[in-house]
Amino acid sequence: MLSSTLKSKRCSFCHSVFMPARPMQAVCSPICARRQVAEKRVEERAQIVTRKEAIKTLPVLKAEAQKAFNAWVRARDAALPCISCGAPPPDLTKLHAGRDAGHYRSVGSAAHLRYHEDNVHGQCVHCNQFRSGNAVDYRIGLIARIGAARVEVLESDNQVRKFTADELRAIRAAYRAKLKQIQKDSP
């Protein structure tokens, strides 16, 4: 007797016409109900990700951009020897397995060059961490790799630069895309 008083409705998920079994029924079947709940979860998760991205601070964005940039440098220089000591490339199957992204001019002395492709090259952990970058040999290797003129440009670049949040997001996205391209192209 209750179903005779109910009128047909449109399913809020698939938009097909159905006869509801209950007065507050909004979907035609349990399948549409599950799909609608799953879709709402996906939308909520996307909103959470967007809100989390919006509240990230500059230090967090710098760290994320640096992580993406360093991963790209390690992938770019995977087949090359250490820029400082010439050690052959290590087995790179682990996290970064004996290979760092070593800066010629350190981030502390030239923060504006932290994402400059000429300033950062693959360097063995020993040279980068235990020999403080091995700067003298790094310069010799850098001249051999990119040329004296570009090294002098790096050494004379002393501009002050502050990265904005949007620039850091763009840097992070660009180097993630470049890393994916390298990984896609490698056999």
C-alpha positions as CSV (number, residue, x, y, z in Angstrom):
1,M,0.0,0.0,0.0
2,L,3.0,2.4,0.6
3,S,4.4,1.7,-2.9
4,S,1.2,2.7,-4.5
5,T,1.4,6.3,-3.1
6,L,5.0,6.7,-4.3
7,K,5.6,8.3,-7.7
8,S,8.4,7.3,-10.1
9,K,11.7,9.2,-9.8
10,R,14.9,9.7,-11.6
11,C,18.0,8.1,-10.2
12,S,20.4,10.7,-8.9
13,F,23.3,8.7,-10.2
14,C,22.4,7.1,-13.5
15,H,19.4,9.3,-14.3
16,S,17.1,6.4,-15.2
17,V,13.5,6.4,-14.2
18,F,12.6,3.9,-11.4
19,M,9.8,3.2,-8.9
20,P,11.2,3.8,-5.4
21,A,10.6,1.1,-2.7
22,R,11.0,3.6,0.1
23,P,10.0,7.3,0.4
24,M,13.5,8.8,0.6
25,Q,15.1,6.5,-1.9
26,A,17.3,8.5,-4.3
27,V,19.0,5.9,-6.4
28,C,17.5,3.0,-8.4
29,S,19.7,0.2,-7.1
30,P,22.4,-0.8,-4.6
31,I,24.9,-0.7,-7.5
32,C,24.1,3.0,-8.2
33,A,24.3,3.7,-4.4
34,R,27.8,2.1,-4.2
35,R,29.0,4.0,-7.3
36,Q,27.6,7.3,-6.0
37,V,29.4,6.8,-2.6
38,A,32.7,5.9,-4.4
39,E,32.4,9.0,-6.6
40,K,31.8,11.2,-3.6
41,R,34.8,9.8,-1.9
42,V,37.0,10.5,-4.9
43,E,35.6,14.1,-5.0
44,E,36.3,14.6,-1.3
45,R,39.8,13.2,-1.6
46,A,40.5,15.6,-4.5
47,Q,39.2,18.5,-2.4
48,I,41.4,17.5,0.5
49,V,44.5,17.3,-1.7
50,T,43.7,20.7,-3.2
51,R,43.3,22.2,0.3
52,K,46.6,20.6,1.6
53,E,48.5,21.9,-1.5
54,A,47.1,25.4,-0.9
55,I,48.4,25.6,2.7
56,K,51.9,24.4,2.1
57,T,54.6,26.8,3.3
58,L,57.6,28.0,1.3
59,P,60.1,25.7,3.1
60,V,57.9,22.7,2.3
61,L,57.6,23.7,-1.3
62,K,61.3,24.3,-1.6
63,A,62.0,20.8,-0.1
64,E,59.6,19.2,-2.6
65,A,61.0,21.1,-5.5
66,Q,64.6,20.2,-4.4
67,K,63.6,16.5,-4.1
68,A,62.1,16.4,-7.6
69,F,65.1,18.3,-9.0
70,N,67.7,16.1,-7.3
71,A,65.9,12.9,-8.5
72,W,66.0,14.3,-12.0
73,V,69.8,15.1,-11.7
74,R,70.5,11.6,-10.5
75,A,68.6,10.1,-13.4
76,R,70.1,12.5,-15.9
77,D,73.7,11.6,-14.7
78,A,73.1,8.0,-14.0
79,A,75.4,6.7,-16.7
80,L,78.1,9.4,-16.0
81,P,81.0,9.1,-13.6
82,C,81.2,11.3,-10.4
83,I,81.8,14.9,-11.5
84,S,84.5,15.3,-8.9
85,C,86.6,12.1,-8.6
86,G,85.5,10.3,-11.8
87,A,84.3,7.2,-9.9
88,P,82.2,5.0,-12.2
89,P,78.4,5.1,-11.8
90,P,77.2,2.9,-9.0
91,D,74.2,0.4,-9.1
92,L,71.3,2.8,-8.9
93,T,68.6,0.2,-8.1
94,K,68.2,1.5,-4.5
95,L,67.0,4.9,-3.2
96,H,69.9,6.8,-4.7
97,A,72.5,4.2,-4.0
98,G,75.7,6.0,-3.6
99,R,74.9,9.0,-5.9
100,D,74.0,12.5,-4.8
101,A,73.0,15.6,-6.7
102,G,76.0,17.7,-5.7
103,H,75.9,21.5,-6.1
104,Y,79.0,23.3,-7.4
105,R,78.0,26.5,-5.6
106,S,76.2,25.4,-2.4
107,V,72.6,26.3,-1.6
108,G,73.9,28.2,1.5
109,S,76.2,30.4,-0.6
110,A,74.1,30.7,-3.7
111,A,70.4,29.8,-3.0
112,H,69.3,31.3,-6.3
113,L,71.3,28.5,-8.1
114,R,69.7,25.6,-6.2
115,Y,67.7,24.6,-9.2
116,H,70.1,25.6,-11.9
117,E,70.9,22.6,-14.2
118,D,74.6,23.7,-14.8
119,N,75.2,24.0,-11.0
120,V,74.1,20.5,-10.0
121,H,75.6,17.2,-11.2
122,G,75.7,13.6,-10.2
123,Q,78.4,13.2,-7.5
124,C,79.4,10.2,-5.4
125,V,78.3,10.2,-1.7
126,H,81.9,10.2,-0.6
127,C,82.8,13.4,-2.5
128,N,79.6,15.2,-1.7
129,Q,79.1,14.4,2.0
130,F,82.6,13.4,3.3
131,R,84.8,15.7,1.3
132,S,82.4,18.8,1.4
133,G,81.7,18.6,-2.3
134,N,85.3,18.2,-3.3
135,A,85.1,21.7,-4.9
136,V,88.5,21.9,-6.6
137,D,88.0,18.6,-8.5
138,Y,84.3,19.4,-9.0
139,R,85.4,22.6,-10.9
140,I,87.8,20.6,-13.1
141,G,85.1,18.1,-13.9
142,L,82.6,20.8,-14.5
143,I,84.8,22.6,-17.0
144,A,85.3,19.4,-18.8
145,R,81.6,18.7,-18.9
146,I,80.0,22.1,-19.6
147,G,83.0,24.4,-20.6
148,A,84.9,27.2,-19.0
149,A,82.6,30.0,-20.2
150,R,79.5,28.4,-18.5
151,V,81.4,27.8,-15.3
152,E,82.5,31.4,-15.2
153,V,78.8,32.5,-15.7
154,L,77.9,30.3,-12.7
155,E,80.7,31.7,-10.6
156,S,79.8,35.3,-11.4
157,D,76.1,35.0,-10.9
158,N,75.4,36.7,-7.5
159,Q,71.8,38.0,-8.0
160,V,69.4,37.8,-5.2
161,R,66.4,35.7,-6.0
162,K,63.4,34.8,-3.9
163,F,61.2,31.9,-5.1
164,T,57.4,32.3,-4.9
165,A,55.1,29.4,-4.1
166,D,53.9,29.3,-7.7
167,E,57.4,29.2,-9.0
168,L,58.3,26.3,-6.7
169,R,55.2,24.4,-7.7
170,A,56.1,24.9,-11.3
171,I,59.7,23.8,-10.7
172,R,58.5,20.7,-8.9
173,A,56.0,19.8,-11.7
174,A,58.6,20.4,-14.4
175,Y,61.2,18.2,-12.9
176,R,58.8,15.5,-12.1
177,A,57.7,15.5,-15.7
178,K,61.3,15.4,-16.9
179,L,62.1,12.5,-14.6
180,K,59.1,10.6,-15.9
181,Q,60.3,11.2,-19.4
182,I,63.8,9.9,-18.6
183,Q,62.3,6.8,-16.9
184,K,60.0,6.3,-19.9
185,D,62.8,6.6,-22.4
186,S,65.3,4.3,-20.5
187,P,65.1,0.6,-21.4
